[in-house]
Amino acid sequence: MKKLDECERQRDLLDTIIQGLQEEVLGLQNALIRLEGVDAIREFVDVLELGEPDADAASEGPARLPQPPPLWQRITRTDAVMRLIAENGPIGPRDLAELLRAHGRTDNAHQVYSVIARLRSQERIRSEGRGLWVAVAVERPKVARLRREAEP
């Protein structure tokens, strides 16, 4: 029985670490989104791959690599909803669906409800009143302590 208790304790520690890492990933994704200079990097890659435009081509505009789809179309529905909840504080599913549409996505309120149910079951969000949701903050020092405890 002692071994089972120890395994359950370690599983709980690992679950907490995983949740902390998921929050880290979300934070890193948000940081990448905010980075400026992506266009400058893209132009630099264009020059490397296509060469400097000559005078005739410059009048037509530089040849460009195909642009990737906007970020909001590339990220998953769950990541998009989680990001909006984290950025907008207490917010309801209908407002989330409207914000997603404003960002060019086609997610409807029913799809947002299902994402909210999943995020709630994962304890990544919590209710802040009737139909309003907020992101759950993870205490980084606690996660660091739990990692140290989980190490053999």
VEXPA-534705 format. One record per residue: residue number from 0; y, x, z of N, C-alpha, C, O, CB in turn; residue in one letter. Coordinates in steps of 0.001 Angstrom, whole numbers, plus 500000, padded with zeros to 6 digits. Glycine has a CB too. Layout:
{NUM, {Y, X, Z}, {Y, X, Z}, {Y, X, Z}, {Y, X, Z}, {Y, X, Z}, A}
...
//
This chain:
{0, {498807, 500820, 500000}, {500000, 500000, 500000}, {501258, 500865, 500000}, {502277, 500512, 499405}, {499997, 499067, 501202}, M}
{1, {501159, 502018, 500690}, {502298, 502917, 500774}, {502707, 503411, 499391}, {503892, 503482, 499065}, {501974, 504098, 501684}, K}
{2, {501701, 503752, 498583}, {501972, 504239, 497234}, {502648, 503162, 496390}, {503563, 503458, 495622}, {500675, 504701, 496562}, K}
{3, {502200, 501912, 496530}, {502805, 500802, 495795}, {504263, 500621, 496202}, {505122, 500417, 495344}, {502020, 499501, 496037}, L}
{4, {504552, 500692, 497498}, {505933, 500574, 497965}, {506802, 501694, 497401}, {507945, 501463, 497007}, {505981, 500593, 499497}, D}
{5, {506256, 502900, 497366}, {507005, 504038, 496829}, {507271, 503840, 495335}, {508369, 504123, 494854}, {506233, 505359, 497069}, E}
{6, {506274, 503358, 494611}, {506453, 503108, 493169}, {507493, 502017, 492927}, {508310, 502132, 492013}, {505112, 502707, 492519}, C}
{7, {507468, 500973, 493731}, {508462, 499903, 493583}, {509862, 500422, 493890}, {510821, 500056, 493210}, {508122, 498715, 494507}, E}
{8, {509988, 501267, 494903}, {511296, 501842, 495236}, {511804, 502705, 494081}, {512975, 502630, 493708}, {511210, 502682, 496536}, R}
{9, {510913, 503521, 493522}, {511307, 504352, 492389}, {511676, 503507, 491180}, {512627, 503827, 490466}, {510186, 505315, 492026}, Q}
{10, {510920, 502413, 490940}, {511253, 501526, 489829}, {512639, 500915, 490020}, {513420, 500834, 489072}, {510197, 500418, 489693}, R}
{11, {512948, 500482, 491251}, {514270, 499918, 491533}, {515359, 500956, 491294}, {516406, 500641, 490727}, {514340, 499401, 492980}, D}
{12, {515116, 502189, 491723}, {516089, 503258, 491491}, {516297, 503486, 489997}, {517427, 503626, 489530}, {515629, 504560, 492167}, L}
{13, {515191, 503520, 489258}, {515289, 503742, 487816}, {515988, 502575, 487120}, {516754, 502787, 486180}, {513896, 503952, 487217}, L}
{14, {515731, 501352, 487571}, {516431, 500193, 487001}, {517939, 500319, 487209}, {518722, 500027, 486306}, {515915, 498882, 487633}, D}
{15, {518336, 500751, 488389}, {519761, 500931, 488682}, {520348, 502031, 487813}, {521464, 501901, 487309}, {519975, 501260, 490170}, T}
{16, {519604, 503110, 487637}, {520075, 504210, 486787}, {520219, 503729, 485345}, {521203, 504052, 484679}, {519101, 505420, 486859}, I}
{17, {519248, 502960, 484862}, {519315, 502436, 483491}, {520544, 501553, 483327}, {521251, 501649, 482323}, {518033, 501641, 483140}, I}
{18, {520801, 500697, 484303}, {521979, 499832, 484222}, {523251, 500677, 484188}, {524172, 500383, 483426}, {522017, 498847, 485417}, Q}
{19, {523302, 501709, 484998}, {524460, 502601, 484986}, {524623, 503294, 483646}, {525740, 503442, 483150}, {524337, 503637, 486087}, G}
{20, {523515, 503718, 483059}, {523576, 504369, 481757}, {524017, 503400, 480665}, {524737, 503778, 479740}, {522222, 504967, 481407}, L}
{21, {523579, 502147, 480780}, {524025, 501147, 479806}, {525539, 500954, 479897}, {526211, 500804, 478876}, {523296, 499799, 480035}, Q}
{22, {526067, 500959, 481100}, {527516, 500850, 481270}, {528215, 502090, 480717}, {529287, 501983, 480121}, {527874, 500654, 482757}, E}
{23, {527613, 503266, 480911}, {528162, 504497, 480353}, {528237, 504405, 478834}, {529242, 504777, 478228}, {527315, 505708, 480774}, E}
{24, {527161, 503905, 478225}, {527131, 503759, 476773}, {528248, 502829, 476313}, {528934, 503115, 475331}, {525764, 503225, 476308}, V}
{25, {528430, 501720, 477019}, {529497, 500788, 476671}, {530853, 501472, 476773}, {531700, 501313, 475894}, {529454, 499551, 477580}, L}
{26, {531058, 502230, 477841}, {532318, 502950, 477997}, {532536, 503965, 476893}, {533647, 504101, 476380}, {532359, 503642, 479336}, G}
{27, {531487, 504674, 476528}, {531605, 505655, 475447}, {531882, 504977, 474103}, {532669, 505477, 473300}, {530326, 506497, 475354}, L}
{28, {531230, 503836, 473867}, {531504, 503102, 472632}, {532961, 502658, 472588}, {533609, 502753, 471546}, {530572, 501884, 472507}, Q}
{29, {533472, 502180, 473702}, {534865, 501757, 473747}, {535800, 502945, 473535}, {536827, 502813, 472870}, {535173, 501071, 475081}, N}
{30, {535452, 504101, 474095}, {536278, 505295, 473900}, {536284, 505715, 472434}, {537329, 506082, 471896}, {535771, 506450, 474778}, A}
{31, {535127, 505662, 471792}, {535066, 506016, 470373}, {535902, 505067, 469524}, {536538, 505480, 468555}, {533621, 506009, 469888}, L}
{32, {535892, 503801, 469897}, {536661, 502814, 469162}, {538146, 503153, 469225}, {538880, 502998, 468249}, {536404, 501405, 469717}, I}
{33, {538568, 503620, 470399}, {539990, 503886, 470603}, {540459, 505201, 469996}, {541660, 505429, 469851}, {540294, 503884, 472064}, R}
{34, {539524, 506054, 469647}, {539932, 507346, 469101}, {540785, 507167, 467849}, {540486, 506353, 466976}, {538703, 508203, 468782}, L}
{35, {541828, 507934, 467794}, {542671, 507893, 466606}, {542336, 509091, 465740}, {541696, 510035, 466201}, {544180, 507879, 466981}, E}
{36, {542752, 509060, 464526}, {542515, 510176, 463637}, {541279, 510038, 462780}, {540924, 510971, 462060}, {542420, 511407, 464418}, G}
{37, {540613, 508894, 462838}, {539419, 508709, 462026}, {539785, 508769, 460540}, {539039, 509322, 459732}, {538733, 507364, 462367}, V}
{38, {540929, 508199, 460190}, {541353, 508238, 458786}, {541605, 509667, 458333}, {541273, 510027, 457204}, {542616, 507392, 458579}, D}
{39, {542196, 510494, 459212}, {542448, 511888, 458859}, {541129, 512615, 458619}, {541024, 513419, 457693}, {543259, 512593, 459968}, A}
{40, {540133, 512342, 459437}, {538824, 512965, 459253}, {538206, 512500, 457945}, {537624, 513297, 457210}, {537889, 512640, 460434}, I}
{41, {538331, 511205, 457654}, {537775, 510662, 456415}, {538443, 511315, 455204}, {537770, 511653, 454230}, {537953, 509126, 456365}, R}
{42, {539766, 511494, 455263}, {540473, 512150, 454160}, {540012, 513594, 454010}, {539857, 514083, 452891}, {541996, 512100, 454386}, E}
{43, {539792, 514279, 455129}, {539322, 515657, 455086}, {537949, 515723, 454422}, {537700, 516609, 453605}, {539265, 516256, 456505}, F}
{44, {537063, 514799, 454763}, {535736, 514753, 454145}, {535866, 514468, 452658}, {535134, 515043, 451853}, {534850, 513684, 454822}, V}
{45, {536785, 513591, 452284}, {537005, 513305, 450861}, {537372, 514576, 450110}, {536849, 514833, 449026}, {538109, 512248, 450683}, D}
{46, {538271, 515371, 450682}, {538711, 516599, 450025}, {537552, 517574, 449916}, {537374, 518221, 448884}, {539883, 517242, 450791}, V}
{47, {536758, 517682, 450984}, {535618, 518598, 450945}, {534605, 518190, 449882}, {534086, 519038, 449156}, {534942, 518655, 452309}, L}
{48, {534325, 516896, 449792}, {533296, 516441, 448871}, {533795, 516268, 447444}, {533050, 516490, 446489}, {532728, 515152, 449356}, E}
{49, {535050, 515873, 447298}, {535568, 515556, 445967}, {536530, 516605, 445434}, {536875, 516579, 444252}, {536255, 514223, 445994}, L}
{50, {536970, 517529, 446284}, {537938, 518529, 445873}, {539347, 517971, 445936}, {539554, 516762, 446046}, {537629, 519027, 444468}, G}
{51, {540305, 518874, 445863}, {541710, 518457, 445862}, {541991, 517663, 444598}, {541556, 518056, 443515}, {542664, 519685, 445961}, E}
{52, {542702, 516562, 444712}, {543037, 515805, 443495}, {544038, 516587, 442654}, {544977, 517185, 443180}, {543613, 514406, 443852}, P}
{53, {543825, 516574, 441342}, {544798, 517249, 440481}, {546003, 516343, 440267}, {546018, 515208, 440743}, {544159, 517639, 439120}, D}
{54, {547005, 516830, 439560}, {548265, 516101, 439398}, {548047, 514748, 438712}, {548659, 513755, 439108}, {549262, 516942, 438591}, A}
{55, {547168, 514693, 437669}, {546935, 513431, 436977}, {546233, 512425, 437888}, {546570, 511241, 437903}, {546107, 513665, 435711}, D}
{56, {545263, 512911, 438637}, {544525, 512018, 439520}, {545394, 511564, 440682}, {545200, 510470, 441213}, {543265, 512703, 440041}, A}
{57, {546350, 512395, 441081}, {547209, 512037, 442203}, {548052, 510823, 441876}, {548363, 510029, 442764}, {548104, 513205, 442584}, A}
{58, {548433, 510662, 440597}, {549227, 509501, 440243}, {548402, 508209, 440347}, {548948, 507133, 440593}, {549787, 509662, 438829}, S}
{59, {547084, 508329, 440159}, {546212, 507166, 440281}, {545781, 506942, 441727}, {545172, 505919, 442040}, {544985, 507330, 439389}, E}
{60, {546082, 507864, 442587}, {545636, 507800, 443980}, {544366, 508617, 444135}, {543581, 508723, 443193}, {545401, 506332, 444427}, G}
{61, {544154, 509188, 445292}, {542973, 510027, 445491}, {541685, 509198, 445462}, {541649, 508042, 445884}, {543081, 510783, 446820}, P}
{62, {540649, 509827, 444953}, {539342, 509170, 444968}, {538882, 509072, 446415}, {539017, 510024, 447183}, {538294, 509949, 444092}, A}
{63, {538353, 507949, 446772}, {537974, 507723, 448170}, {536476, 507460, 448267}, {535858, 506895, 447365}, {538770, 506537, 448772}, R}
{64, {535931, 507881, 449370}, {534553, 507512, 449663}, {534531, 506036, 450039}, {535539, 505504, 450504}, {533955, 508397, 450807}, L}
{65, {533419, 505382, 449847}, {533356, 503975, 450262}, {533614, 503854, 451762}, {533093, 504633, 452560}, {531981, 503359, 449903}, P}
{66, {534406, 502889, 452121}, {534744, 502675, 453523}, {533623, 501920, 454219}, {533083, 500960, 453668}, {536073, 501908, 453653}, Q}
{67, {533267, 502348, 455432}, {532252, 501581, 456162}, {532826, 500236, 456577}, {534046, 500075, 456624}, {531752, 502363, 457405}, P}
{68, {531978, 499278, 456875}, {532487, 497989, 457339}, {533248, 498181, 458652}, {532988, 499135, 459385}, {531326, 496968, 457521}, P}
{69, {534180, 497287, 458949}, {534929, 497407, 460200}, {533978, 497441, 461397}, {532864, 496920, 461345}, {535926, 496240, 460345}, P}
{70, {534440, 498058, 462452}, {533627, 498232, 463644}, {533048, 496927, 464153}, {531881, 496874, 464540}, {534436, 498877, 464723}, L}
{71, {533845, 495885, 464156}, {533379, 494612, 464719}, {532220, 494033, 463936}, {531456, 493240, 464486}, {534512, 493608, 464760}, W}
{72, {532053, 494400, 462659}, {530899, 493935, 461899}, {529698, 494854, 462104}, {528563, 494450, 461850}, {531244, 493845, 460414}, Q}
{73, {529933, 496079, 462559}, {528837, 497033, 462741}, {528151, 496905, 464089}, {526951, 497158, 464188}, {529348, 498432, 462580}, R}
{74, {528876, 496522, 465124}, {528256, 496484, 466448}, {527461, 495189, 466624}, {527713, 494192, 465948}, {529329, 496613, 467555}, I}
{75, {526519, 495225, 467525}, {525680, 494049, 467756}, {526491, 492939, 468412}, {527554, 493182, 468984}, {524465, 494412, 468630}, T}
{76, {525982, 491737, 468322}, {526643, 490595, 468955}, {526767, 490821, 470462}, {527809, 490541, 471054}, {525865, 489290, 468669}, R}
{77, {525699, 491328, 471075}, {525731, 491578, 472516}, {526812, 492586, 472872}, {527564, 492381, 473825}, {524370, 492076, 473003}, T}
{78, {526895, 493686, 472106}, {527930, 494691, 472385}, {529334, 494122, 472175}, {530252, 494421, 472937}, {527729, 495926, 471492}, D}
{79, {529490, 493303, 471141}, {530800, 492718, 470879}, {531215, 491782, 472018}, {532355, 491831, 472479}, {530788, 491959, 469541}, A}
{80, {530295, 490938, 472467}, {530602, 490009, 473565}, {530885, 490791, 474845}, {531837, 490484, 475561}, {529430, 489011, 473789}, V}
{81, {530069, 491795, 475133}, {530261, 492585, 476350}, {531610, 493292, 476320}, {532307, 493353, 477333}, {529126, 493611, 476514}, M}
{82, {531971, 493818, 475170}, {533262, 494503, 475052}, {534417, 493532, 475286}, {535368, 493864, 475994}, {533397, 495162, 473666}, R}
{83, {534345, 492340, 474702}, {535413, 491358, 474888}, {535511, 490902, 476343}, {536610, 490718, 476865}, {535181, 490151, 473979}, L}
{84, {534366, 490719, 476995}, {534392, 490324, 478406}, {535021, 491433, 479239}, {535842, 491163, 480116}, {532962, 490006, 478919}, I}
{85, {534642, 492674, 478970}, {535187, 493803, 479731}, {536694, 493950, 479507}, {537424, 494292, 480437}, {534469, 495104, 479339}, A}
{86, {537162, 493698, 478299}, {538576, 493886, 477979}, {539452, 492713, 478396}, {540635, 492903, 478680}, {538732, 494120, 476509}, E}
{87, {538896, 491501, 478439}, {539723, 490311, 478646}, {539560, 489650, 480006}, {540180, 488619, 480265}, {539418, 489318, 477598}, N}
{88, {538743, 490219, 480873}, {538606, 489638, 482201}, {537913, 488295, 482166}, {537104, 488048, 481272}, {539954, 489494, 482848}, G}
{89, {538207, 487415, 483118}, {537519, 486121, 483139}, {537765, 485366, 481831}, {538901, 485049, 481479}, {537990, 485274, 484345}, P}
{90, {536671, 485088, 481126}, {536802, 484438, 479823}, {535573, 483567, 479586}, {534470, 483891, 480026}, {536970, 485492, 478680}, I}
{91, {535782, 482461, 478885}, {534705, 481521, 478606}, {534099, 481719, 477225}, {534668, 482422, 476389}, {535209, 480112, 478737}, G}
{92, {532951, 481104, 476982}, {532239, 481276, 475718}, {533032, 480827, 474486}, {532979, 481481, 473445}, {530952, 480521, 475773}, P}
{93, {533755, 479731, 474597}, {534528, 479274, 473425}, {535639, 480251, 473082}, {535891, 480526, 471909}, {535124, 477882, 473681}, R}
{94, {536310, 480782, 474118}, {537348, 481785, 473866}, {536735, 483054, 473274}, {537327, 483692, 472404}, {538108, 482117, 475169}, D}
{95, {535549, 483411, 473752}, {534869, 484578, 473195}, {534560, 484366, 471718}, {534773, 485264, 470903}, {533576, 484872, 473971}, L}
{96, {534059, 483186, 471370}, {533748, 482893, 469963}, {535010, 482961, 469112}, {534968, 483465, 467989}, {533090, 481502, 469828}, A}
{97, {536127, 482462, 469626}, {537390, 482537, 468885}, {537827, 483982, 468681}, {538255, 484355, 467588}, {538486, 481759, 469619}, E}
{98, {537721, 484799, 469737}, {538092, 486211, 469610}, {537174, 486929, 468615}, {537634, 487767, 467839}, {538033, 486908, 470985}, L}
{99, {535893, 486603, 468637}, {534980, 487217, 467678}, {535370, 486851, 466254}, {535354, 487702, 465364}, {533535, 486787, 467959}, L}
{100, {535721, 485582, 466035}, {536176, 485160, 464696}, {537470, 485865, 464311}, {537664, 486221, 463148}, {536380, 483632, 464650}, R}
{101, {538360, 486069, 465289}, {539616, 486781, 465008}, {539351, 488226, 464580}, {540153, 488831, 463869}, {540534, 486761, 466247}, A}
{102, {538217, 488766, 465021}, {537842, 490132, 464634}, {536974, 490144, 463382}, {536414, 491181, 463027}, {537104, 490823, 465780}, H}
{103, {536856, 488999, 462708}, {536140, 488946, 461444}, {534653, 488688, 461561}, {533925, 488833, 460578}, {536343, 490200, 460723}, G}
{104, {534187, 488311, 462730}, {532760, 488019, 462906}, {532518, 486528, 462690}, {533460, 485736, 462683}, {532271, 488454, 464321}, R}
{105, {531263, 486152, 462515}, {530930, 484757, 462253}, {530119, 484135, 463384}, {529494, 483093, 463189}, {530164, 484645, 460955}, T}
{106, {530117, 484749, 464555}, {529341, 484236, 465685}, {529928, 482910, 466158}, {531145, 482761, 466262}, {529315, 485260, 466845}, D}
{107, {529043, 481942, 466446}, {529514, 480655, 466943}, {529312, 480567, 468457}, {528749, 481475, 469069}, {528781, 479498, 466231}, N}
{108, {529771, 479481, 469045}, {529719, 479324, 470504}, {528278, 479300, 471016}, {528010, 479829, 472095}, {530442, 478037, 470924}, A}
{109, {527350, 478707, 470276}, {525954, 478659, 470720}, {525350, 480062, 470798}, {524608, 480382, 471727}, {525123, 477780, 469771}, H}
{110, {525679, 480886, 469813}, {525187, 482263, 469838}, {525798, 483037, 471009}, {525130, 483860, 471636}, {525505, 482972, 468507}, Q}
{111, {527065, 482769, 471294}, {527722, 483424, 472424}, {527074, 482977, 473735}, {526876, 483794, 474634}, {529240, 483109, 472434}, V}
{112, {526741, 481690, 473853}, {526067, 481195, 475060}, {524761, 481956, 475294}, {524456, 482325, 476428}, {525788, 479677, 474943}, Y}
{113, {523997, 482189, 474239}, {522716, 482880, 474417}, {522930, 484335, 474841}, {522163, 484868, 475644}, {521892, 482825, 473116}, S}
{114, {523960, 484970, 474309}, {524262, 486347, 474728}, {524680, 486360, 476194}, {524271, 487242, 476948}, {525381, 486966, 473839}, V}
{115, {525488, 485393, 476600}, {525922, 485314, 478001}, {524705, 485144, 478915}, {524632, 485769, 479973}, {526924, 484136, 478204}, I}
{116, {523763, 484311, 478515}, {522562, 484115, 479331}, {521793, 485425, 479484}, {521309, 485742, 480571}, {521656, 483038, 478706}, A}
{117, {521684, 486182, 478396}, {520975, 487462, 478455}, {521722, 488456, 479335}, {521114, 489122, 480172}, {520791, 488041, 477046}, R}
{118, {523034, 488560, 479152}, {523826, 489499, 479949}, {523784, 489131, 481432}, {523743, 490006, 482297}, {525279, 489526, 479452}, L}
{119, {523795, 487836, 481712}, {523720, 487390, 483110}, {522366, 487747, 483711}, {522295, 488191, 484857}, {523962, 485867, 483211}, R}
{120, {521291, 487557, 482948}, {519958, 487890, 483464}, {519812, 489394, 483681}, {519043, 489826, 484540}, {518868, 487390, 482499}, S}
{121, {520545, 490190, 482910}, {520531, 491645, 483080}, {521524, 492099, 484150}, {521637, 493289, 484443}, {520846, 492333, 481753}, Q}
{122, {522242, 491132, 484726}, {523255, 491389, 485753}, {524357, 492331, 485263}, {524887, 493133, 486031}, {522598, 491973, 486991}, E}
{123, {524696, 492222, 483968}, {525797, 493002, 483410}, {527109, 492222, 483472}, {528189, 492796, 483333}, {525487, 493400, 481961}, R}
{124, {527004, 490890, 483684}, {528181, 490050, 483882}, {527902, 489119, 485053}, {526754, 488925, 485455}, {528535, 489242, 482587}, I}
{125, {528982, 488544, 485596}, {528829, 487571, 486677}, {529845, 486464, 486480}, {530861, 486639, 485806}, {529000, 488239, 488073}, R}
{126, {529553, 485329, 487077}, {530427, 484170, 486958}, {531661, 484368, 487824}, {531579, 484862, 488949}, {529684, 482879, 487356}, S}
{127, {532785, 483979, 487289}, {534064, 484051, 488007}, {534688, 482665, 487949}, {535826, 482503, 487507}, {535031, 485147, 487386}, E}
{128, {533951, 481689, 488388}, {534416, 480313, 488292}, {533644, 479590, 487214}, {532782, 480166, 486550}, {535922, 480258, 488004}, G}
{129, {533958, 478348, 487053}, {533209, 477499, 486124}, {533397, 477958, 484679}, {534485, 477836, 484116}, {533644, 476036, 486271}, R}
{130, {532341, 478479, 484098}, {532354, 478866, 482685}, {533148, 480111, 482372}, {533417, 480379, 481201}, {532887, 477761, 481882}, G}
{131, {533533, 480883, 483369}, {534277, 482116, 483138}, {533418, 483305, 483562}, {532731, 483258, 484582}, {535629, 482106, 483909}, L}
{132, {533470, 484362, 482767}, {532591, 485515, 482996}, {533398, 486801, 483040}, {534394, 486955, 482334}, {531515, 485604, 481901}, W}
{133, {532946, 487725, 483887}, {533552, 489057, 483983}, {532434, 490092, 483968}, {531294, 489804, 484333}, {534431, 489197, 485280}, V}
{134, {532784, 491306, 483536}, {531814, 492397, 483516}, {531585, 492898, 484936}, {532496, 492911, 485764}, {532296, 493551, 482599}, A}
{135, {530364, 493304, 485195}, {530023, 493866, 486500}, {530299, 495357, 486445}, {529798, 496064, 485571}, {528527, 493578, 486884}, V}
{136, {531100, 495822, 487384}, {531416, 497247, 487440}, {530287, 497991, 488144}, {529733, 497515, 489135}, {532767, 497488, 488167}, A}
{137, {529958, 499158, 487618}, {528936, 499997, 488228}, {529646, 501135, 488938}, {530481, 501825, 488351}, {527914, 500533, 487165}, V}
{138, {529308, 501325, 490206}, {529906, 502414, 490962}, {529237, 503710, 490545}, {528048, 503907, 490796}, {529772, 502182, 492494}, E}
{139, {529981, 504581, 489919}, {529415, 505824, 489417}, {528887, 506737, 490528}, {527832, 507343, 490337}, {530452, 506558, 488614}, R}
{140, {529565, 506871, 491689}, {529004, 507731, 492735}, {527628, 507257, 493198}, {526747, 508067, 493486}, {529951, 507788, 493923}, P}
{141, {527456, 505957, 493266}, {526174, 505410, 493686}, {525094, 505759, 492670}, {523981, 506125, 493048}, {526267, 503888, 493869}, K}
{142, {525410, 505649, 491398}, {524444, 505981, 490358}, {524072, 507453, 490453}, {522900, 507807, 490323}, {525009, 505652, 488959}, V}
{143, {525062, 508314, 490680}, {524779, 509740, 490815}, {523860, 509992, 492011}, {522929, 510792, 491915}, {526089, 510539, 490967}, A}
{144, {524110, 509324, 493127}, {523277, 509487, 494315}, {521858, 509003, 494028}, {520885, 509646, 494422}, {523879, 508721, 495515}, R}
{145, {521744, 507861, 493336}, {520420, 507329, 493017}, {519659, 508258, 492078}, {518441, 508400, 492194}, {520544, 505943, 492392}, L}
{146, {520368, 508886, 491155}, {519711, 509852, 490264}, {519150, 511010, 491090}, {518012, 511434, 490885}, {520706, 510381, 489184}, R}
{147, {519949, 511512, 492016}, {519486, 512633, 492844}, {518261, 512227, 493652}, {517322, 513011, 493789}, {520609, 513116, 493787}, R}
{148, {518262, 511008, 494190}, {517125, 510548, 494968}, {515877, 510362, 494119}, {514761, 510532, 494609}, {517466, 509258, 495656}, E}
{149, {516059, 510015, 492852}, {514920, 509764, 491983}, {514287, 511056, 491452}, {513155, 511043, 490969}, {515347, 508891, 490828}, A}
{150, {515016, 512162, 491543}, {514478, 513427, 491045}, {513343, 513888, 491965}, {513424, 513744, 493184}, {515598, 514515, 490957}, E}
{151, {512272, 514451, 491359}, {511143, 514906, 492184}, {511469, 516143, 492996}, {510618, 516639, 493735}, {509945, 515187, 491312}, P}
//
